[in-house]
Amino acid sequence: MLPEADHKDDDLKPIRVEITVPVEPEYAFEAFTNGFGNWWPTDSHSLARENCKSVEINPGLGGKIVEHAKGRDPVVWGTVDIWQAGEHVAFTWHPGWEEGAYTRISVTFEQNAFGRCVIRLKHWDWKNLGEIAPMVRDGYESGWKYVFEQCFANYLTAKRH
């Protein structure tokens, strides 16, 4: 039997979500980054909910992910630390949390042999959240299925038709 610490580490494995869509990687990257506010479900997945005006990823290395809401100061959700246009974006993630209590997200965009774009999202570094990490991770596991597999995938395919 594994020591208890090992069981806790198993609970904190990265979340991995993958979608394959009939678009070019450059198009998908642009939609994910510059179009973030067009597909992100602010009504259910933002701090301000119905008062959220927009969420955006400011492009380039060091760009901020920011929520704008009626009657509130902008809230930084994270900071871009990898920006390879058309291929890879990665950022810290701390929507509504202390900046030091961040997780990390990486999204890659690759064309497969059938001309479709394979987009892989990885969300990790749960240990930075301390004792609430397992609970937060569990929420994101189902959250990314909705936000990435449904909202983003549907946005990509609907926009192309």
Secondary structure, 3 states (H helix, E strand, C coil): CCCHHHHHHHHCCCEEEEEEECCCHHHHHHHHHCCHHHHCCCCCCCCCHHHEEEEEECCCCCCEEEEEECCCCCEEEEEEEEEECCCEEEEEECCCCCCCCCEEEEEEEEECCCCCEEEEEEEECHHHHHHHHHHHHHHHHHHHHHHHHHHHHHHHHHHHC
